Amino acid sequence: MAYKTQQSKSVRDFFLKHKNTIITADKLVLYLERKGIAISRATVYRHLKTLCEEGFINRIELLDNSHGYRYSDKQKKNRNVLLLKCSQCNMVMKKRYAPLREMAIEIEDLTGFRVSRDEIVLTGLCNKCKRKKN
């Protein structure tokens, strides 16, 4: 039982230490293994599902149709937010962008689809990684 508790704590601790990182389940498994924590993909997925249900992390659909996970600041509403994710270092910046709310309203008017979260992830290179590349 303590083994499972350690695994759960390790997954939770990752998100607390890397609040601005979006990570896939596979990369999380690799990260934990490098830290000496033996954990299966299935166990990681179970922990991620539980943390999503608790509102501790958010599940984000990535451009390649995979899913990433990111710490959720429960105290703040993620409304009208652009998440700018660096494809090189995985750093994430949050930027408020008011037109997202209008876009959500327009989408509902046109399609009937109700947007529940006004959050978009844009992927590119941060300034630091851009400088390294040049």
Residue pairs with C-beta under 8 A, 6 or more apart in sequence:
4 43
6 37
7 32
7 37
7 39
7 43
7 47
8 47
10 32
10 35
10 37
10 39
11 28
11 32
11 39
11 44
11 47
11 48
11 51
12 47
12 51
12 56
14 23
14 28
14 31
14 32
15 51
15 56
15 57
15 69
15 70
15 71
16 71
18 71
19 71
19 73
20 70
20 71
20 91
20 92
20 93
20 94
21 70
21 71
21 90
21 91
21 92
22 60
22 62
22 68
22 69
22 70
22 83
22 85
22 90
22 92
22 121
23 31
23 68
23 69
23 70
23 90
24 62
24 66
24 67
24 68
24 69
25 41
25 44
25 45
25 48
25 67
25 69
26 41
28 44
28 48
28 69
29 39
29 40
29 41
29 44
32 39
32 44
33 39
48 57
48 59
48 69
51 57
51 69
52 58
52 59
52 69
55 72
55 74
56 71
56 72
56 74
57 69
57 70
57 71
57 72
58 69
58 70
58 71
58 72
58 78
58 119
59 67
59 68
59 69
60 67
60 68
60 69
60 70
60 83
60 119
60 121
61 67
61 121
62 68
62 121
62 123
63 121
63 123
68 121
70 83
70 92
72 78
78 94
78 117
78 118
78 119
79 101
79 117
79 118
80 96
80 97
80 98
80 99
80 100
80 101
80 118
81 94
81 95
81 96
81 97
81 100
81 118
81 119
81 120
82 94
82 95
82 96
82 97
82 100
82 119
82 120
82 121
82 122
83 92
83 93
83 94
83 119
83 120
83 121
83 122
84 92
84 93
84 94
84 95
84 122
84 124
84 126
85 91
85 92
85 121
85 122
85 123
85 124
86 92
86 123
86 124
86 125
86 126
86 128
86 129
87 123
87 124
87 125
88 125
88 126
88 129
88 132
88 133
89 126
89 128
89 129
91 126
91 128
93 126
97 120
100 118
100 119
100 120
101 118
103 118
104 115
104 118
107 113
107 115
108 114
108 115
125 133
